Amino acid sequence: MSLRLRLIITYTLIIIICLSMVAVVVSVILQRYSDRFIASRLDDMTVPIYVQTRSLAKRQVPLDDVWSNLKEQAQSTGVYILVVDMEGNIVRQILPQGSLEKQTIELPPESLPSDISKPYHGTFVTSDGQTFIFAAYPFRVLFIPQTSAALESIVLAVPRSSILTLWLGLIRPFLWAGLIAFCISVVIAFLVARSVYRPIQRVTEAADMIAQGDYDQEIPVEGPAEVRGLASGFNNMAREVKMSQKKLRDFVADVSHQLRNPLTSIRGFAQAMLDGTASDEDTRLRAARVIEDESKRMIRQVDELLELSRMQSGQTRLAKEAVEVRELIEHCWSIIAAQAEEKGVLLKMEMEPFIPVSGDADRLEQVFTNLLDNALKHSPHGGEINISGRQLNGKNIEIIVADNGPGIPPEQLPYVFDRFYQAGEVRTGVGLGLAIVREIVVAHGGEIGVTSTPGKGAQFIVTLPADTGSISEE
């Protein structure tokens, strides 16, 4: 069963239940209103009948004339007339026109007050289960000739109308009103249900399109707040999926591009050794060295890819210890010092006193070695590399590695830390070194950025959290 049908059925059931509750409440109200109306009508009818009966009794007319008069009153008004003595017994009951002649009414005990001194009305239930509404009017002890009974009150009663009888009288207008209300409610329920299931249906259709490879999906952000939140979240997810797929395609293309050259070299020199082109010993040795170098380069690239993948997936665990950055950078410089001396590049270091950083010394060594190596590669002969550091506040330090090389074009700056980044339509793969550097810095809770002026070199800015534990120890 679809969500739309479920919502419509649910709303319809709620409407039916509500209308049924309204019908019950209206029935109770109608019953009470009917009882009050009948009681008021009996009150109005009791007085003239009482006056006539008392007048006849005082004029000492025959008893049959009194009962005959009461019978006329009962038949003309359609009520039961009961004459009650002082002990609550019915002396005479007059039945209205159309009632069963043999039907008798017995007043249950305590139906009437023991002493009726003023008009009184209420209800009683006969032995056969029929409910009557009555109104009693006191005679204040009336003696009728030809009988020794002392009459106390006259009672007028009518059977209470059942709920079904009341509804039969109102069924047509209430049926039309209920039907109109039901139709209007169903239409409103359909529109409300549509406002809920329609956005969900759009999300489902868009998700199916994404599953089929069409990632250009965006659904309108409209409807209730929850539905708008769902639509906005789905659009963000769709954009992320599209971006991830693009990055994946670019990554596969970049890896293929990076591995194609070493594979081509390996295949070419291996073929030369197999078909005898490399006939002398020197040529074969040169081919073997090329194959070995290219194999090492491929292994290094694969290792870097695996390392970057582990970092991005959170599988790499970092040690947390106090690291002296100045000593670490001096150690990194000593690693490439021979290359720098050969190239005639001078290192200048300006480090302000600052507290150690909190991190993994091996990984941070990888960061600064890579940055220094990158600066050395882009520094001209006789150039210089400047390293400066300062305390930003009580929680962070800033390290800047700057060279005076050709710099980075402005359009390429956003892609510097991307693996095998490309600028424009031209692939300018620079390996994975800077991508790994960024992942290590971010894993330490820091940030890395780059600024550059073409022709005046580039500056890589690393911000790392200080070791607050060492501050408290001091």
Contacts in CASP RR format, 6 or more apart in sequence:
PFRMAT RR
TARGET T0000
AUTHOR 0000-0000-0000
METHOD contacts of the structure
MODEL  1
MSLRLRLIITYTLIIIICLSMVAVVVSVILQRYSDRFIASRLDDMTVPIY
VQTRSLAKRQVPLDDVWSNLKEQAQSTGVYILVVDMEGNIVRQILPQGSL
EKQTIELPPESLPSDISKPYHGTFVTSDGQTFIFAAYPFRVLFIPQTSAA
LESIVLAVPRSSILTLWLGLIRPFLWAGLIAFCISVVIAFLVARSVYRPI
QRVTEAADMIAQGDYDQEIPVEGPAEVRGLASGFNNMAREVKMSQKKLRD
FVADVSHQLRNPLTSIRGFAQAMLDGTASDEDTRLRAARVIEDESKRMIR
QVDELLELSRMQSGQTRLAKEAVEVRELIEHCWSIIAAQAEEKGVLLKME
MEPFIPVSGDADRLEQVFTNLLDNALKHSPHGGEINISGRQLNGKNIEII
VADNGPGIPPEQLPYVFDRFYQAGEVRTGVGLGLAIVREIVVAHGGEIGV
TSTPGKGAQFIVTLPADTGSISEE
2 197 0 8 1.000
3 196 0 8 1.000
3 197 0 8 1.000
3 200 0 8 1.000
4 193 0 8 1.000
4 194 0 8 1.000
4 197 0 8 1.000
4 201 0 8 1.000
7 189 0 8 1.000
7 192 0 8 1.000
7 193 0 8 1.000
7 196 0 8 1.000
7 197 0 8 1.000
8 186 0 8 1.000
8 189 0 8 1.000
8 190 0 8 1.000
8 193 0 8 1.000
11 185 0 8 1.000
11 186 0 8 1.000
11 189 0 8 1.000
11 190 0 8 1.000
11 192 0 8 1.000
11 193 0 8 1.000
12 186 0 8 1.000
12 189 0 8 1.000
14 189 0 8 1.000
15 182 0 8 1.000
15 185 0 8 1.000
15 186 0 8 1.000
15 189 0 8 1.000
16 182 0 8 1.000
19 178 0 8 1.000
19 181 0 8 1.000
19 182 0 8 1.000
23 174 0 8 1.000
26 174 0 8 1.000
27 163 0 8 1.000
27 166 0 8 1.000
27 167 0 8 1.000
30 163 0 8 1.000
30 166 0 8 1.000
30 167 0 8 1.000
30 170 0 8 1.000
31 163 0 8 1.000
31 166 0 8 1.000
34 160 0 8 1.000
34 161 0 8 1.000
34 166 0 8 1.000
35 123 0 8 1.000
35 133 0 8 1.000
35 160 0 8 1.000
38 133 0 8 1.000
38 158 0 8 1.000
38 160 0 8 1.000
38 161 0 8 1.000
39 121 0 8 1.000
39 122 0 8 1.000
39 133 0 8 1.000
39 135 0 8 1.000
42 79 0 8 1.000
42 121 0 8 1.000
42 133 0 8 1.000
42 134 0 8 1.000
42 135 0 8 1.000
42 156 0 8 1.000
42 157 0 8 1.000
42 158 0 8 1.000
43 119 0 8 1.000
43 121 0 8 1.000
43 135 0 8 1.000
45 77 0 8 1.000
45 79 0 8 1.000
45 135 0 8 1.000
45 156 0 8 1.000
46 119 0 8 1.000
46 135 0 8 1.000
46 136 0 8 1.000
46 137 0 8 1.000
46 154 0 8 1.000
46 156 0 8 1.000
47 137 0 8 1.000
49 70 0 8 1.000
49 73 0 8 1.000
49 81 0 8 1.000
49 154 0 8 1.000
49 156 0 8 1.000
50 137 0 8 1.000
50 139 0 8 1.000
50 154 0 8 1.000
52 69 0 8 1.000
52 73 0 8 1.000
53 66 0 8 1.000
53 69 0 8 1.000
53 70 0 8 1.000
53 83 0 8 1.000
53 142 0 8 1.000
53 154 0 8 1.000
54 139 0 8 1.000
54 142 0 8 1.000
56 65 0 8 1.000
56 66 0 8 1.000
56 69 0 8 1.000
57 66 0 8 1.000
57 142 0 8 1.000
57 143 0 8 1.000
57 144 0 8 1.000
57 145 0 8 1.000
60 145 0 8 1.000
62 145 0 8 1.000
62 146 0 8 1.000
63 144 0 8 1.000
63 145 0 8 1.000
63 146 0 8 1.000
63 147 0 8 1.000
66 144 0 8 1.000
67 92 0 8 1.000
67 94 0 8 1.000
70 81 0 8 1.000
70 83 0 8 1.000
70 92 0 8 1.000
70 94 0 8 1.000
71 94 0 8 1.000
73 81 0 8 1.000
73 94 0 8 1.000
74 80 0 8 1.000
74 81 0 8 1.000
74 94 0 8 1.000
74 95 0 8 1.000
74 96 0 8 1.000
74 97 0 8 1.000
75 96 0 8 1.000
75 97 0 8 1.000
77 96 0 8 1.000
77 156 0 8 1.000
78 96 0 8 1.000
78 97 0 8 1.000
78 158 0 8 1.000
79 96 0 8 1.000
79 156 0 8 1.000
79 157 0 8 1.000
79 158 0 8 1.000
80 93 0 8 1.000
80 94 0 8 1.000
80 95 0 8 1.000
80 96 0 8 1.000
80 99 0 8 1.000
80 105 0 8 1.000
80 132 0 8 1.000
80 156 0 8 1.000
80 157 0 8 1.000
80 158 0 8 1.000
81 93 0 8 1.000
81 94 0 8 1.000
81 154 0 8 1.000
81 155 0 8 1.000
81 156 0 8 1.000
82 90 0 8 1.000
82 92 0 8 1.000
82 93 0 8 1.000
82 94 0 8 1.000
82 105 0 8 1.000
82 107 0 8 1.000
82 134 0 8 1.000
82 154 0 8 1.000
82 155 0 8 1.000
82 156 0 8 1.000
82 157 0 8 1.000
83 90 0 8 1.000
83 91 0 8 1.000
83 92 0 8 1.000
83 93 0 8 1.000
83 151 0 8 1.000
83 154 0 8 1.000
83 155 0 8 1.000
84 90 0 8 1.000
84 91 0 8 1.000
84 107 0 8 1.000
84 112 0 8 1.000
84 136 0 8 1.000
84 151 0 8 1.000
84 152 0 8 1.000
84 153 0 8 1.000
84 154 0 8 1.000
84 155 0 8 1.000
85 91 0 8 1.000
85 149 0 8 1.000
85 150 0 8 1.000
85 151 0 8 1.000
85 152 0 8 1.000
86 141 0 8 1.000
86 150 0 8 1.000
86 151 0 8 1.000
86 152 0 8 1.000
88 107 0 8 1.000
88 112 0 8 1.000
88 152 0 8 1.000
90 105 0 8 1.000
90 106 0 8 1.000
90 107 0 8 1.000
91 147 0 8 1.000
91 149 0 8 1.000
91 151 0 8 1.000
93 104 0 8 1.000
93 105 0 8 1.000
95 101 0 8 1.000
95 103 0 8 1.000
105 126 0 8 1.000
105 132 0 8 1.000
105 157 0 8 1.000
106 126 0 8 1.000
106 127 0 8 1.000
107 124 0 8 1.000
107 155 0 8 1.000
108 124 0 8 1.000
108 125 0 8 1.000
108 126 0 8 1.000
108 127 0 8 1.000
111 124 0 8 1.000
111 134 0 8 1.000
112 120 0 8 1.000
112 136 0 8 1.000
112 153 0 8 1.000
112 155 0 8 1.000
113 120 0 8 1.000
116 136 0 8 1.000
116 137 0 8 1.000
116 138 0 8 1.000
116 152 0 8 1.000
116 153 0 8 1.000
117 138 0 8 1.000
117 140 0 8 1.000
118 138 0 8 1.000
119 135 0 8 1.000
119 136 0 8 1.000
119 137 0 8 1.000
119 138 0 8 1.000
120 135 0 8 1.000
120 136 0 8 1.000
121 133 0 8 1.000
121 134 0 8 1.000
121 135 0 8 1.000
121 136 0 8 1.000
122 133 0 8 1.000
122 134 0 8 1.000
122 135 0 8 1.000
123 131 0 8 1.000
123 132 0 8 1.000
123 133 0 8 1.000
123 134 0 8 1.000
123 160 0 8 1.000
124 131 0 8 1.000
124 132 0 8 1.000
124 134 0 8 1.000
124 157 0 8 1.000
125 131 0 8 1.000
125 132 0 8 1.000
126 132 0 8 1.000
130 159 0 8 1.000
131 159 0 8 1.000
131 160 0 8 1.000
132 157 0 8 1.000
132 158 0 8 1.000
132 159 0 8 1.000
132 160 0 8 1.000
133 157 0 8 1.000
133 158 0 8 1.000
133 159 0 8 1.000
133 160 0 8 1.000
134 155 0 8 1.000
134 156 0 8 1.000
134 157 0 8 1.000
134 158 0 8 1.000
135 155 0 8 1.000
135 156 0 8 1.000
135 157 0 8 1.000
136 153 0 8 1.000
136 154 0 8 1.000
136 155 0 8 1.000
136 156 0 8 1.000
137 153 0 8 1.000
137 154 0 8 1.000
137 155 0 8 1.000
138 152 0 8 1.000
138 153 0 8 1.000
139 151 0 8 1.000
139 152 0 8 1.000
139 153 0 8 1.000
139 154 0 8 1.000
140 152 0 8 1.000
141 150 0 8 1.000
141 151 0 8 1.000
141 152 0 8 1.000
142 150 0 8 1.000
142 151 0 8 1.000
142 152 0 8 1.000
143 149 0 8 1.000
143 150 0 8 1.000
143 151 0 8 1.000
144 151 0 8 1.000
167 174 0 8 1.000
195 223 0 8 1.000
195 224 0 8 1.000
195 227 0 8 1.000
196 224 0 8 1.000
196 227 0 8 1.000
199 219 0 8 1.000
199 220 0 8 1.000
199 222 0 8 1.000
199 223 0 8 1.000
199 227 0 8 1.000
199 230 0 8 1.000
199 231 0 8 1.000
200 227 0 8 1.000
200 230 0 8 1.000
202 219 0 8 1.000
202 220 0 8 1.000
202 231 0 8 1.000
203 219 0 8 1.000
203 230 0 8 1.000
203 231 0 8 1.000
203 234 0 8 1.000
206 217 0 8 1.000
206 218 0 8 1.000
206 219 0 8 1.000
206 234 0 8 1.000
206 238 0 8 1.000
207 234 0 8 1.000
209 217 0 8 1.000
210 217 0 8 1.000
210 238 0 8 1.000
210 241 0 8 1.000
215 238 0 8 1.000
215 241 0 8 1.000
215 242 0 8 1.000
215 245 0 8 1.000
216 242 0 8 1.000
217 238 0 8 1.000
218 235 0 8 1.000
218 238 0 8 1.000
219 231 0 8 1.000
219 234 0 8 1.000
219 235 0 8 1.000
220 231 0 8 1.000
221 228 0 8 1.000
221 229 0 8 1.000
221 231 0 8 1.000
221 232 0 8 1.000
221 235 0 8 1.000
222 228 0 8 1.000
222 231 0 8 1.000
250 420 0 8 1.000
250 422 0 8 1.000
251 419 0 8 1.000
251 420 0 8 1.000
254 419 0 8 1.000
254 420 0 8 1.000
254 422 0 8 1.000
254 427 0 8 1.000
254 429 0 8 1.000
255 301 0 8 1.000
255 305 0 8 1.000
255 420 0 8 1.000
257 420 0 8 1.000
257 427 0 8 1.000
257 429 0 8 1.000
258 301 0 8 1.000
258 420 0 8 1.000
258 429 0 8 1.000
258 431 0 8 1.000
259 298 0 8 1.000
259 301 0 8 1.000
262 294 0 8 1.000
262 295 0 8 1.000
262 297 0 8 1.000
262 298 0 8 1.000
263 294 0 8 1.000
263 298 0 8 1.000
265 290 0 8 1.000
265 291 0 8 1.000
265 294 0 8 1.000
266 290 0 8 1.000
266 291 0 8 1.000
266 294 0 8 1.000
266 295 0 8 1.000
269 278 0 8 1.000
269 287 0 8 1.000
269 288 0 8 1.000
269 290 0 8 1.000
269 291 0 8 1.000
270 287 0 8 1.000
270 291 0 8 1.000
271 277 0 8 1.000
272 278 0 8 1.000
272 283 0 8 1.000
272 287 0 8 1.000
273 284 0 8 1.000
273 287 0 8 1.000
273 288 0 8 1.000
277 283 0 8 1.000
278 284 0 8 1.000
278 286 0 8 1.000
278 287 0 8 1.000
301 431 0 8 1.000
301 432 0 8 1.000
304 431 0 8 1.000
304 432 0 8 1.000
304 433 0 8 1.000
304 436 0 8 1.000
305 419 0 8 1.000
305 432 0 8 1.000
307 316 0 8 1.000
307 436 0 8 1.000
308 419 0 8 1.000
308 432 0 8 1.000
308 435 0 8 1.000
308 436 0 8 1.000
308 439 0 8 1.000
310 316 0 8 1.000
311 436 0 8 1.000
311 439 0 8 1.000
311 440 0 8 1.000
311 443 0 8 1.000
312 439 0 8 1.000
314 443 0 8 1.000
316 443 0 8 1.000
318 359 0 8 1.000
318 360 0 8 1.000
318 363 0 8 1.000
318 443 0 8 1.000
318 444 0 8 1.000
319 359 0 8 1.000
319 360 0 8 1.000
319 361 0 8 1.000
319 362 0 8 1.000
320 358 0 8 1.000
320 359 0 8 1.000
320 360 0 8 1.000
321 358 0 8 1.000
321 359 0 8 1.000
321 360 0 8 1.000
321 361 0 8 1.000
321 467 0 8 1.000
322 356 0 8 1.000
322 357 0 8 1.000
322 358 0 8 1.000
322 467 0 8 1.000
322 469 0 8 1.000
322 470 0 8 1.000
323 356 0 8 1.000
323 357 0 8 1.000
323 358 0 8 1.000
323 359 0 8 1.000
323 360 0 8 1.000
323 361 0 8 1.000
323 364 0 8 1.000
323 467 0 8 1.000
324 356 0 8 1.000
325 351 0 8 1.000
325 354 0 8 1.000
325 356 0 8 1.000
325 357 0 8 1.000
325 364 0 8 1.000
325 389 0 8 1.000
325 397 0 8 1.000
325 399 0 8 1.000
325 464 0 8 1.000
326 349 0 8 1.000
326 351 0 8 1.000
328 361 0 8 1.000
328 364 0 8 1.000
328 365 0 8 1.000
328 368 0 8 1.000
329 349 0 8 1.000
329 351 0 8 1.000
329 368 0 8 1.000
329 372 0 8 1.000
329 387 0 8 1.000
329 399 0 8 1.000
330 349 0 8 1.000
331 365 0 8 1.000
332 365 0 8 1.000
332 368 0 8 1.000
332 369 0 8 1.000
332 372 0 8 1.000
333 340 0 8 1.000
333 347 0 8 1.000
333 372 0 8 1.000
335 369 0 8 1.000
336 369 0 8 1.000
336 372 0 8 1.000
336 373 0 8 1.000
336 376 0 8 1.000
339 376 0 8 1.000
340 346 0 8 1.000
340 347 0 8 1.000
340 376 0 8 1.000
340 385 0 8 1.000
343 376 0 8 1.000
343 379 0 8 1.000
343 381 0 8 1.000
343 382 0 8 1.000
344 381 0 8 1.000
344 382 0 8 1.000
344 383 0 8 1.000
345 376 0 8 1.000
345 379 0 8 1.000
345 381 0 8 1.000
345 382 0 8 1.000
345 383 0 8 1.000
345 384 0 8 1.000
345 385 0 8 1.000
346 382 0 8 1.000
346 383 0 8 1.000
346 384 0 8 1.000
346 385 0 8 1.000
347 384 0 8 1.000
347 385 0 8 1.000
347 387 0 8 1.000
348 384 0 8 1.000
348 385 0 8 1.000
348 386 0 8 1.000
348 387 0 8 1.000
349 386 0 8 1.000
349 387 0 8 1.000
349 388 0 8 1.000
350 386 0 8 1.000
350 387 0 8 1.000
350 388 0 8 1.000
350 389 0 8 1.000
351 387 0 8 1.000
351 388 0 8 1.000
351 389 0 8 1.000
352 389 0 8 1.000
352 390 0 8 1.000
352 391 0 8 1.000
353 391 0 8 1.000
354 389 0 8 1.000
354 390 0 8 1.000
354 391 0 8 1.000
354 397 0 8 1.000
354 466 0 8 1.000
355 391 0 8 1.000
355 394 0 8 1.000
355 397 0 8 1.000
355 466 0 8 1.000
355 467 0 8 1.000
355 470 0 8 1.000
355 471 0 8 1.000
356 466 0 8 1.000
356 467 0 8 1.000
356 470 0 8 1.000
357 364 0 8 1.000
357 397 0 8 1.000
357 444 0 8 1.000
357 464 0 8 1.000
357 465 0 8 1.000
357 466 0 8 1.000
357 467 0 8 1.000
358 444 0 8 1.000
358 464 0 8 1.000
358 465 0 8 1.000
358 466 0 8 1.000
358 467 0 8 1.000
358 468 0 8 1.000
358 469 0 8 1.000
359 444 0 8 1.000
359 464 0 8 1.000
359 467 0 8 1.000
360 444 0 8 1.000
363 440 0 8 1.000
363 443 0 8 1.000
363 444 0 8 1.000
364 440 0 8 1.000
364 444 0 8 1.000
364 464 0 8 1.000
366 436 0 8 1.000
366 437 0 8 1.000
366 440 0 8 1.000
367 437 0 8 1.000
367 440 0 8 1.000
367 441 0 8 1.000
367 462 0 8 1.000
368 399 0 8 1.000
368 401 0 8 1.000
370 433 0 8 1.000
370 434 0 8 1.000
370 436 0 8 1.000
370 437 0 8 1.000
371 401 0 8 1.000
371 437 0 8 1.000
371 460 0 8 1.000
371 462 0 8 1.000
372 385 0 8 1.000
372 387 0 8 1.000
372 401 0 8 1.000
374 433 0 8 1.000
374 434 0 8 1.000
374 460 0 8 1.000
375 385 0 8 1.000
375 401 0 8 1.000
375 402 0 8 1.000
375 403 0 8 1.000
375 458 0 8 1.000
375 460 0 8 1.000
376 385 0 8 1.000
376 403 0 8 1.000
378 403 0 8 1.000
378 405 0 8 1.000
378 406 0 8 1.000
378 407 0 8 1.000
378 457 0 8 1.000
378 458 0 8 1.000
379 385 0 8 1.000
379 403 0 8 1.000
379 404 0 8 1.000
379 405 0 8 1.000
380 404 0 8 1.000
380 405 0 8 1.000
383 403 0 8 1.000
383 404 0 8 1.000
383 405 0 8 1.000
384 403 0 8 1.000
384 404 0 8 1.000
385 401 0 8 1.000
385 402 0 8 1.000
385 403 0 8 1.000
386 400 0 8 1.000
386 401 0 8 1.000
386 402 0 8 1.000
386 403 0 8 1.000
387 399 0 8 1.000
387 400 0 8 1.000
387 401 0 8 1.000
387 402 0 8 1.000
388 399 0 8 1.000
388 400 0 8 1.000
388 402 0 8 1.000
389 397 0 8 1.000
389 398 0 8 1.000
389 399 0 8 1.000
389 400 0 8 1.000
390 397 0 8 1.000
390 398 0 8 1.000
391 397 0 8 1.000
391 466 0 8 1.000
392 398 0 8 1.000
392 463 0 8 1.000
394 466 0 8 1.000
394 471 0 8 1.000
395 465 0 8 1.000
395 466 0 8 1.000
395 468 0 8 1.000
396 446 0 8 1.000
396 463 0 8 1.000
396 464 0 8 1.000
396 465 0 8 1.000
396 466 0 8 1.000
397 463 0 8 1.000
397 464 0 8 1.000
397 466 0 8 1.000
398 461 0 8 1.000
398 462 0 8 1.000
398 463 0 8 1.000
399 461 0 8 1.000
399 462 0 8 1.000
399 463 0 8 1.000
399 464 0 8 1.000
400 459 0 8 1.000
400 460 0 8 1.000
400 461 0 8 1.000
400 462 0 8 1.000
401 459 0 8 1.000
401 460 0 8 1.000
401 462 0 8 1.000
402 457 0 8 1.000
402 458 0 8 1.000
402 459 0 8 1.000
402 460 0 8 1.000
403 457 0 8 1.000
403 458 0 8 1.000
404 456 0 8 1.000
404 457 0 8 1.000
405 455 0 8 1.000
405 456 0 8 1.000
405 457 0 8 1.000
405 458 0 8 1.000
406 454 0 8 1.000
406 455 0 8 1.000
406 457 0 8 1.000
407 452 0 8 1.000
407 453 0 8 1.000
407 454 0 8 1.000
407 455 0 8 1.000
407 456 0 8 1.000
407 457 0 8 1.000
407 458 0 8 1.000
408 416 0 8 1.000
408 450 0 8 1.000
408 452 0 8 1.000
408 454 0 8 1.000
408 457 0 8 1.000
408 458 0 8 1.000
409 423 0 8 1.000
409 454 0 8 1.000
410 452 0 8 1.000
410 454 0 8 1.000
411 423 0 8 1.000
411 424 0 8 1.000
412 421 0 8 1.000
412 423 0 8 1.000
412 428 0 8 1.000
413 450 0 8 1.000
413 451 0 8 1.000
413 452 0 8 1.000
415 421 0 8 1.000
415 422 0 8 1.000
415 423 0 8 1.000
416 430 0 8 1.000
416 434 0 8 1.000
416 450 0 8 1.000
417 434 0 8 1.000
417 435 0 8 1.000
417 437 0 8 1.000
417 438 0 8 1.000
417 448 0 8 1.000
417 449 0 8 1.000
417 450 0 8 1.000
418 435 0 8 1.000
419 431 0 8 1.000
419 432 0 8 1.000
419 435 0 8 1.000
420 427 0 8 1.000
420 429 0 8 1.000
420 430 0 8 1.000
420 431 0 8 1.000
420 432 0 8 1.000
421 428 0 8 1.000
421 429 0 8 1.000
421 430 0 8 1.000
422 428 0 8 1.000
422 429 0 8 1.000
437 448 0 8 1.000
438 448 0 8 1.000
441 447 0 8 1.000
441 448 0 8 1.000
441 462 0 8 1.000
441 464 0 8 1.000
442 448 0 8 1.000
444 464 0 8 1.000
444 465 0 8 1.000
445 464 0 8 1.000
445 465 0 8 1.000
446 462 0 8 1.000
446 463 0 8 1.000
446 464 0 8 1.000
446 465 0 8 1.000
447 462 0 8 1.000
447 463 0 8 1.000
448 460 0 8 1.000
448 461 0 8 1.000
448 462 0 8 1.000
448 463 0 8 1.000
449 460 0 8 1.000
449 461 0 8 1.000
449 462 0 8 1.000
450 458 0 8 1.000
450 459 0 8 1.000
450 460 0 8 1.000
450 461 0 8 1.000
451 458 0 8 1.000
451 459 0 8 1.000
451 461 0 8 1.000
452 458 0 8 1.000
452 459 0 8 1.000
END
